[in-house]
Amino acid sequence: MRDKHYEAERGDRTRNRFALLVIIILVIVAIVNHVRADTKETPDRPASEDFFLESLEGEWVRLSDYRGKPVLLNFWASRRKEVEVK
């Protein structure tokens, strides 16, 4: 009697773990599809214009050099400019 109860509990845990795994996989697939859809060029959302920026190392880089790769632009000031108060 005790073994049947244990087996039933074990089967329930296995089904619950399988269901959780399926849910996690579905969420990951949904997130990946959402990110891909957001990054595609569409007629109402054209690609960004190409431009140059100076890197922290002093090299000039072009946005188009990173085509197909995720890019994070940080426009915070990296050099402090002293302002003289009169």
N, CA, C and O atoms as a printed pandas DataFrame, in Angstrom:
     atom_number atom_name residue_name chain_id  residue_number  x_coord  y_coord  z_coord
0              1         N          MET        A               1    0.827   -1.191    0.000
1              2        CA          MET        A               1    0.000    0.000    0.000
2              3         C          MET        A               1    0.874    1.259    0.000
3              4         O          MET        A               1    0.617    2.211   -0.736
4              5         N          ARG        A               2    1.883    1.240    0.820
5              6        CA          ARG        A               2    2.771    2.383    0.927
6              7         C          ARG        A               2    3.521    2.635   -0.371
7              8         O          ARG        A               2    3.742    3.789   -0.738
8              9         N          ASP        A               3    3.917    1.577   -1.075
9             10        CA          ASP        A               3    4.634    1.707   -2.329
10            11         C          ASP        A               3    3.765    2.336   -3.410
11            12         O          ASP        A               3    4.266    3.126   -4.210
12            13         N          LYS        A               4    2.474    2.006   -3.454
13            14        CA          LYS        A               4    1.585    2.574   -4.457
14            15         C          LYS        A               4    1.434    4.080   -4.250
15            16         O          LYS        A               4    1.421    4.849   -5.211
16            17         N          HIS        A               5    1.321    4.492   -2.991
17            18        CA          HIS        A               5    1.204    5.914   -2.682
18            19         C          HIS        A               5    2.476    6.648   -3.084
19            20         O          HIS        A               5    2.415    7.734   -3.661
20            21         N          TYR        A               6    3.602    6.068   -2.786
21            22        CA          TYR        A               6    4.890    6.671   -3.137
22            23         C          TYR        A               6    5.032    6.799   -4.652
23            24         O          TYR        A               6    5.478    7.834   -5.146
24            25         N          GLU        A               7    4.657    5.764   -5.387
25            26        CA          GLU        A               7    4.744    5.784   -6.848
26            27         C          GLU        A               7    3.815    6.842   -7.437
27            28         O          GLU        A               7    4.177    7.519   -8.399
28            29         N          ALA        A               8    2.627    6.986   -6.866
29            30        CA          ALA        A               8    1.689    7.997   -7.355
30            31         C          ALA        A               8    2.246    9.398   -7.135
31            32         O          ALA        A               8    2.142   10.258   -8.010
32            33         N          GLU        A               9    2.842    9.629   -5.953
33            34        CA          GLU        A               9    3.452   10.928   -5.662
34            35         C          GLU        A               9    4.608   11.206   -6.605
35            36         O          GLU        A               9    4.764   12.320   -7.105
36            37         N          ARG        A              10    5.408   10.192   -6.839
37            38        CA          ARG        A              10    6.561   10.324   -7.717
38            39         C          ARG        A              10    6.118   10.646   -9.145
39            40         O          ARG        A              10    6.742   11.463   -9.822
40            41         N          GLY        A              11    5.052   10.008   -9.593
41            42        CA          GLY        A              11    4.516   10.278  -10.922
42            43         C          GLY        A              11    3.988   11.694  -11.039
43            44         O          GLY        A              11    4.169   12.347  -12.066
44            45         N          ASP        A              12    3.326   12.178   -9.972
45            46        CA          ASP        A              12    2.830   13.560   -9.971
46            47         C          ASP        A              12    3.977   14.550  -10.058
47            48         O          ASP        A              12    3.896   15.528  -10.802
48            49         N          ARG        A              13    5.044   14.311   -9.306
49            50        CA          ARG        A              13    6.202   15.202   -9.344
50            51         C          ARG        A              13    6.837   15.215  -10.733
51            52         O          ARG        A              13    7.251   16.265  -11.224
52            53         N          THR        A              14    6.907   14.059  -11.351
53            54        CA          THR        A              14    7.492   13.972  -12.692
54            55         C          THR        A              14    6.649   14.756  -13.692
55            56         O          THR        A              14    7.193   15.482  -14.524
56            57         N          ARG        A              15    5.326   14.618  -13.621
57            58        CA          ARG        A              15    4.446   15.371  -14.514
58            59         C          ARG        A              15    4.557   16.867  -14.264
59            60         O          ARG        A              15    4.572   17.656  -15.208
60            61         N          ASN        A              16    4.633   17.262  -12.996
61            62        CA          ASN        A              16    4.770   18.679  -12.674
62            63         C          ASN        A              16    6.087   19.245  -13.205
63            64         O          ASN        A              16    6.114   20.353  -13.742
64            65         N          ARG        A              17    7.156   18.508  -13.063
65            66        CA          ARG        A              17    8.459   18.967  -13.569
66            67         C          ARG        A              17    8.431   19.072  -15.089
67            68         O          ARG        A              17    8.963   20.025  -15.659
68            69         N          PHE        A              18    7.810   18.090  -15.745
69            70        CA          PHE        A              18    7.710   18.124  -17.195
70            71         C          PHE        A              18    6.881   19.326  -17.646
71            72         O          PHE        A              18    7.254   20.011  -18.598
72            73         N          ALA        A              19    5.771   19.582  -16.979
73            74        CA          ALA        A              19    4.922   20.724  -17.326
74            75         C          ALA        A              19    5.684   22.038  -17.120
75            76         O          ALA        A              19    5.583   22.947  -17.944
76            77         N          LEU        A              20    6.433   22.141  -16.041
77            78        CA          LEU        A              20    7.226   23.346  -15.787
78            79         C          LEU        A              20    8.290   23.524  -16.859
79            80         O          LEU        A              20    8.526   24.644  -17.310
80            81         N          LEU        A              21    8.928   22.451  -17.271
81            82        CA          LEU        A              21    9.938   22.512  -18.325
82            83         C          LEU        A              21    9.322   22.983  -19.640
83            84         O          LEU        A              21    9.908   23.810  -20.338
84            85         N          VAL        A              22    8.151   22.464  -19.977
85            86        CA          VAL        A              22    7.476   22.886  -21.208
86            87         C          VAL        A              22    7.123   24.364  -21.142
87            88         O          VAL        A              22    7.298   25.081  -22.127
88            89         N          ILE        A              23    6.633   24.831  -20.010
89            90        CA          ILE        A              23    6.287   26.247  -19.854
90            91         C          ILE        A              23    7.523   27.120  -19.998
91            92         O          ILE        A              23    7.471   28.152  -20.668
92            93         N          ILE        A              24    8.632   26.730  -19.384
93            94        CA          ILE        A              24    9.872   27.504  -19.480
94            95         C          ILE        A              24   10.341   27.574  -20.930
95            96         O          ILE        A              24   10.748   28.638  -21.394
96            97         N          ILE        A              25   10.289   26.458  -21.647
97            98        CA          ILE        A              25   10.706   26.447  -23.048
98            99         C          ILE        A              25    9.806   27.349  -23.885
99           100         O          ILE        A              25   10.298   28.078  -24.747
100          101         N          LEU        A              26    8.502   27.314  -23.650
101          102        CA          LEU        A              26    7.572   28.171  -24.396
102          103         C          LEU        A              26    7.833   29.653  -24.121
103          104         O          LEU        A              26    7.765   30.472  -25.037
104          105         N          VAL        A              27    8.126   29.998  -22.885
105          106        CA          VAL        A              27    8.427   31.395  -22.546
106          107         C          VAL        A              27    9.709   31.842  -23.243
107          108         O          VAL        A              27    9.764   32.951  -23.775
108          109         N          ILE        A              28   10.735   31.000  -23.248
109          110        CA          ILE        A              28   11.989   31.351  -23.906
110          111         C          ILE        A              28   11.769   31.547  -25.407
111          112         O          ILE        A              28   12.280   32.505  -25.988
112          113         N          VAL        A              29   11.015   30.649  -26.032
113          114        CA          VAL        A              29   10.730   30.773  -27.465
114          115         C          VAL        A              29    9.961   32.064  -27.741
115          116         O          VAL        A              29   10.248   32.750  -28.722
116          117         N          ALA        A              30    9.001   32.404  -26.901
117          118        CA          ALA        A              30    8.225   33.637  -27.087
118          119         C          ALA        A              30    9.122   34.866  -26.964
119          120         O          ALA        A              30    8.986   35.810  -27.743
120          121         N          ILE        A              31   10.030   34.864  -26.000
121          122        CA          ILE        A              31   10.932   36.005  -25.823
122          123         C          ILE        A              31   11.855   36.147  -27.029
123          124         O          ILE        A              31   12.051   37.254  -27.529
124          125         N          VAL        A              32   12.421   35.045  -27.497
125          126        CA          VAL        A              32   13.321   35.092  -28.657
126          127         C          VAL        A              32   12.573   35.604  -29.883
127          128         O          VAL        A              32   13.098   36.442  -30.616
128          129         N          ASN        A              33   11.370   35.122  -30.116
129          130        CA          ASN        A              33   10.586   35.593  -31.263
130          131         C          ASN        A              33   10.247   37.071  -31.138
131          132         O          ASN        A              33   10.253   37.791  -32.136
132          133         N          HIS        A              34    9.957   37.524  -29.949
133          134        CA          HIS        A              34    9.644   38.939  -29.732
134          135         C          HIS        A              34   10.859   39.811  -30.020
135          136         O          HIS        A              34   10.737   40.856  -30.659
136          137         N          VAL        A              35   12.021   39.393  -29.557
137          138        CA          VAL        A              35   13.247   40.162  -29.792
138          139         C          VAL        A              35   13.570   40.186  -31.274
139          140         O          VAL        A              35   13.940   41.233  -31.806
140          141         N          ARG        A              36   13.438   39.060  -31.949
141          142        CA          ARG        A              36   13.702   39.027  -33.391
142          143         C          ARG        A              36   12.740   39.941  -34.151
143          144         O          ARG        A              36   13.153   40.638  -35.078
144          145         N          ALA        A              37   11.485   39.943  -33.774
145          146        CA          ALA        A              37   10.505   40.782  -34.459
146          147         C          ALA        A              37   10.806   42.263  -34.242
147          148         O          ALA        A              37   10.586   43.075  -35.140
148          149         N          ASP        A              38   11.301   42.620  -33.072
149          150        CA          ASP        A              38   11.613   44.017  -32.781
150          151         C          ASP        A              38   12.841   44.513  -33.524
151          152         O          ASP        A              38   12.961   45.714  -33.767
152          153         N          THR        A              39   13.751   43.633  -33.890
153          154        CA          THR        A              39   14.990   44.075  -34.517
154          155         C          THR        A              39   14.940   44.045  -36.035
155          156         O          THR        A              39   15.884   44.503  -36.679
156          157         N          LYS        A              40   13.879   43.524  -36.629
157          158        CA          LYS        A              40   13.780   43.465  -38.080
158          159         C          LYS        A              40   13.442   44.831  -38.643
159          160         O          LYS        A              40   12.688   45.600  -38.047
160          161         N          GLU        A              41   14.012   45.115  -39.797
161          162        CA          GLU        A              41   13.707   46.365  -40.478
162          163         C          GLU        A              41   12.383   46.210  -41.204
163          164         O          GLU        A              41   12.177   45.245  -41.939
164          165         N          THR        A              42   11.499   47.152  -40.997
165          166        CA          THR        A              42   10.194   47.135  -41.644
166          167         C          THR        A              42    9.987   48.483  -42.327
167          168         O          THR        A              42   10.700   49.438  -42.019
168          169         N          PRO        A              43    9.027   48.581  -43.246
169          170        CA          PRO        A              43    8.800   49.858  -43.928
170          171         C          PRO        A              43    8.502   51.008  -42.964
171          172         O          PRO        A              43    8.925   52.138  -43.209
172          173         N          ASP        A              44    7.790   50.743  -41.887
173          174        CA          ASP        A              44    7.475   51.808  -40.937
174          175         C          ASP        A              44    8.587   52.004  -39.903
175          176         O          ASP        A              44    8.517   52.906  -39.069
176          177         N          ARG        A              45    9.604   51.158  -39.964
177          178        CA          ARG        A              45   10.726   51.268  -39.020
178          179         C          ARG        A              45   12.030   51.038  -39.796
179          180         O          ARG        A              45   12.571   49.932  -39.779
180          181         N          PRO        A              46   12.534   52.073  -40.473
181          182        CA          PRO        A              46   13.730   51.896  -41.291
182          183         C          PRO        A              46   14.980   51.692  -40.427
183          184         O          PRO        A              46   14.979   51.960  -39.226
184          185         N          ALA        A              47   16.029   51.216  -41.069
185          186        CA          ALA        A              47   17.298   51.020  -40.366
186          187         C          ALA        A              47   17.860   52.376  -39.940
187          188         O          ALA        A              47   17.545   53.401  -40.545
188          189         N          SER        A              48   18.682   52.378  -38.911
189          190        CA          SER        A              48   19.297   53.618  -38.437
190          191         C          SER        A              48   20.283   54.138  -39.467
191          192         O          SER        A              48   20.908   53.373  -40.201
192          193         N          GLU        A              49   20.406   55.444  -39.503
193          194        CA          GLU        A              49   21.389   56.041  -40.405
194          195         C          GLU        A              49   22.787   55.734  -39.891
195          196         O          GLU        A              49   23.015   55.617  -38.687
196          197         N          ASP        A              50   23.714   55.606  -40.829
197          198        CA          ASP        A              50   25.095   55.317  -40.461
198          199         C          ASP        A              50   25.737   56.587  -39.897
199          200         O          ASP        A              50   25.537   57.675  -40.436
200          201         N          PHE        A              51   26.502   56.454  -38.822
201          202        CA          PHE        A              51   27.208   57.592  -38.253
202          203         C          PHE        A              51   28.492   57.123  -37.585
203          204         O          PHE        A              51   28.671   55.930  -37.340
204          205         N          PHE        A              52   29.383   58.061  -37.292
205          206        CA          PHE        A              52   30.664   57.784  -36.659
206          207         C          PHE        A              52   30.665   58.305  -35.232
207          208         O          PHE        A              52   30.070   59.342  -34.938
208          209         N          LEU        A              53   31.334   57.582  -34.352
209          210        CA          LEU        A              53   31.544   58.033  -32.977
210          211         C          LEU        A              53   32.973   57.705  -32.564
211          212         O          LEU        A              53   33.586   56.771  -33.079
212          213         N          GLU        A              54   33.488   58.490  -31.626
213          214        CA          GLU        A              54   34.825   58.224  -31.115
214          215         C          GLU        A              54   34.714   57.296  -29.911
215          216         O          GLU        A              54   33.936   57.549  -28.992
216          217         N          SER        A              55   35.502   56.214  -29.924
217          218        CA          SER        A              55   35.477   55.261  -28.815
218          219         C          SER        A              55   36.283   55.809  -27.652
219          220         O          SER        A              55   36.960   56.828  -27.787
220          221         N          LEU        A              56   36.212   55.140  -26.515
221          222        CA          LEU        A              56   36.980   55.567  -25.348
222          223         C          LEU        A              56   38.487   55.463  -25.585
223          224         O          LEU        A              56   39.277   56.138  -24.925
224          225         N          GLU        A              57   38.877   54.608  -26.538
225          226        CA          GLU        A              57   40.290   54.451  -26.876
226          227         C          GLU        A              57   40.757   55.501  -27.872
227          228         O          GLU        A              57   41.937   55.531  -28.221
228          229         N          GLY        A              58   39.858   56.362  -28.336
229          230        CA          GLY        A              58   40.211   57.422  -29.274
230          231         C          GLY        A              58   40.072   57.021  -30.732
231          232         O          GLY        A              58   40.406   57.811  -31.615
232          233         N          GLU        A              59   39.586   55.811  -31.012
233          234        CA          GLU        A              59   39.389   55.358  -32.386
234          235         C          GLU        A              59   37.999   55.762  -32.862
235          236         O          GLU        A              59   37.057   55.836  -32.073
236          237         N          TRP        A              60   37.884   56.022  -34.159
237          238        CA          TRP        A              60   36.587   56.339  -34.736
238          239         C          TRP        A              60   35.953   55.055  -35.225
239          240         O          TRP        A              60   36.577   54.290  -35.961
240          241         N          VAL        A              61   34.718   54.812  -34.822
241          242        CA          VAL        A              61   33.989   53.608  -35.231
242          243         C          VAL        A              61   32.704   54.022  -35.931
243          244         O          VAL        A              61   32.144   55.082  -35.653
244          245         N          ARG        A              62   32.251   53.181  -36.833
245          246        CA          ARG        A              62   31.051   53.440  -37.615
246          247         C          ARG        A              62   29.966   52.469  -37.184
247          248         O          ARG        A              62   30.256   51.302  -36.921
248          249         N          LEU        A              63   28.742   52.918  -37.107
249          250        CA          LEU        A              63   27.625   52.068  -36.706
250          251         C          LEU        A              63   27.485   50.866  -37.638
251          252         O          LEU        A              63   27.202   49.759  -37.179
252          253         N          SER        A              64   27.678   51.069  -38.926
253          254        CA          SER        A              64   27.505   49.970  -39.884
254          255         C          SER        A              64   28.543   48.858  -39.692
255          256         O          SER        A              64   28.348   47.754  -40.201
256          257         N          ASP        A              65   29.631   49.120  -38.976
257          258        CA          ASP        A              65   30.622   48.077  -38.689
258          259         C          ASP        A              65   30.028   46.998  -37.793
259          260         O          ASP        A              65   30.545   45.882  -37.734
260          261         N          TYR        A              66   28.960   47.321  -37.106
261          262        CA          TYR        A              66   28.343   46.394  -36.155
262          263         C          TYR        A              66   27.016   45.842  -36.667
263          264         O          TYR        A              66   26.198   45.379  -35.872
264          265         N          ARG        A              67   26.788   45.882  -37.975
265          266        CA          ARG        A              67   25.529   45.399  -38.557
266          267         C          ARG        A              67   25.320   43.927  -38.197
267          268         O          ARG        A              67   26.231   43.112  -38.341
268          269         N          GLY        A              68   24.128   43.598  -37.733
269          270        CA          GLY        A              68   23.784   42.232  -37.364
270          271         C          GLY        A              68   24.139   41.887  -35.931
271          272         O          GLY        A              68   23.835   40.790  -35.463
272          273         N          LYS        A              69   24.786   42.819  -35.224
273          274        CA          LYS        A              69   25.175   42.586  -33.827
274          275         C          LYS        A              69   24.394   43.553  -32.944
275          276         O          LYS        A              69   24.072   44.661  -33.373
276          277         N          PRO        A              70   24.088   43.146  -31.718
277          278        CA          PRO        A              70   23.414   44.083  -30.806
278          279         C          PRO        A              70   24.358   45.230  -30.449
279          280         O          PRO        A              70   25.546   45.014  -30.211
280          281         N          VAL        A              71   23.824   46.435  -30.413
281          282        CA          VAL        A              71   24.631   47.622  -30.111
282          283         C          VAL        A              71   23.952   48.397  -28.998
283          284         O          VAL        A              71   22.747   48.644  -29.045
284          285         N          LEU        A              72   24.731   48.777  -28.000
285          286        CA          LEU        A              72   24.237   49.622  -26.912
286          287         C          LEU        A              72   24.997   50.933  -26.974
287          288         O          LEU        A              72   26.219   50.956  -26.830
288          289         N          LEU        A              73   24.280   52.018  -27.187
289          290        CA          LEU        A              73   24.910   53.332  -27.244
290          291         C          LEU        A              73   24.694   54.036  -25.919
291          292         O          LEU        A              73   23.564   54.164  -25.447
292          293         N          ASN        A              74   25.771   54.485  -25.332
293          294        CA          ASN        A              74   25.713   55.201  -24.067
294          295         C          ASN        A              74   26.135   56.637  -24.344
295          296         O          ASN        A              74   27.308   56.900  -24.608
296          297         N          PHE        A              75   25.189   57.565  -24.287
297          298        CA          PHE        A              75   25.471   58.951  -24.623
298          299         C          PHE        A              75   25.750   59.822  -23.391
299          300         O          PHE        A              75   25.679   61.048  -23.477
300          301         N          TRP        A              76   26.060   59.210  -22.262
301          302        CA          TRP        A              76   26.423   59.992  -21.099
302          303         C          TRP        A              76   27.780   60.628  -21.337
303          304         O          TRP        A              76   28.628   60.059  -22.024
304          305         N          ALA        A              77   27.983   61.792  -20.778
305          306        CA          ALA        A              77   29.263   62.482  -20.948
306          307         C          ALA        A              77   30.367   61.688  -20.259
307          308         O          ALA        A              77   30.228   61.281  -19.106
308          309         N          SER        A              78   31.454   61.476  -20.974
309          310        CA          SER        A              78   32.559   60.711  -20.384
310          311         C          SER        A              78   33.729   61.617  -19.994
311          312         O          SER        A              78   34.652   61.183  -19.305
312          313         N          ARG        A              79   33.688   62.867  -20.436
313          314        CA          ARG        A              79   34.736   63.822  -20.077
314          315         C          ARG        A              79   34.095   65.011  -19.385
315          316         O          ARG        A              79   33.087   65.544  -19.847
316          317         N          ARG        A              80   34.676   65.411  -18.299
317          318        CA          ARG        A              80   34.127   66.529  -17.547
318          319         C          ARG        A              80   34.722   67.832  -18.059
319          320         O          ARG        A              80   35.940   67.992  -18.147
320          321         N          LYS        A              81   33.851   68.736  -18.386
321          322        CA          LYS        A              81   34.296   70.033  -18.880
322          323         C          LYS        A              81   34.073   71.050  -17.767
323          324         O          LYS        A              81   32.948   71.248  -17.308
324          325         N          GLU        A              82   35.143   71.682  -17.346
325          326        CA          GLU        A              82   35.042   72.679  -16.273
326          327         C          GLU        A              82   34.395   73.944  -16.795
327          328         O          GLU        A              82   34.745   74.439  -17.866
328          329         N          VAL        A              83   33.456   74.457  -16.036
329          330        CA          VAL        A              83   32.778   75.702  -16.403
330          331         C          VAL        A              83   33.155   76.749  -15.390
331          332         O          VAL        A              83   33.035   76.542  -14.183
332          333         N          GLU        A              84   33.609   77.868  -15.889
333          334        CA          GLU        A              84   34.031   78.949  -15.011
334          335         C          GLU        A              84   32.813   79.823  -14.680
335          336         O          GLU        A              84   32.118   80.302  -15.576
336          337         N          VAL        A              85   32.573   80.018  -13.411
337          338        CA          VAL        A              85   31.452   80.830  -12.955
338          339         C          VAL        A              85   31.953   82.228  -12.672
339          340         O          VAL        A              85   32.949   82.399  -11.970
340          341         N          LYS        A              86   31.269   83.247  -13.214
341          342        CA          LYS        A              86   31.699   84.640  -12.997
342          343         C          LYS        A              86   30.877   85.294  -11.928
343          344         O          LYS        A              86   31.095   86.463  -11.611
